Amino acid sequence: METPPWRDRIRVEDELLTQLEGQAEASRKRRAEALKEGAEELGSVYAVAKQLHLSWTAVAKAIKKYTTE
């Protein structure tokens, strides 16, 4: 079986990267929505961060960046 030309391989990989970046962005938004819901349920961003063993600033930044348009 012959390997496709390098230009074709690059084009295919670029398309795949574009798809993956879109999926990752959508995942970050869904994760931020879940973090926001957790903060509402537990009463604070700090409580969510503590339960997930994350820094509260990381949780707060994710919520702010991906849930506000």
Buried (B, 14 or more C-beta within 10 A) or exposed (E): EEEEEEEEEEEEEEEEEEEEEEEEEEEEBEEBBEBBEBBEEBEBBBBBBBEEEBEBEEBBEBBEEBEEE
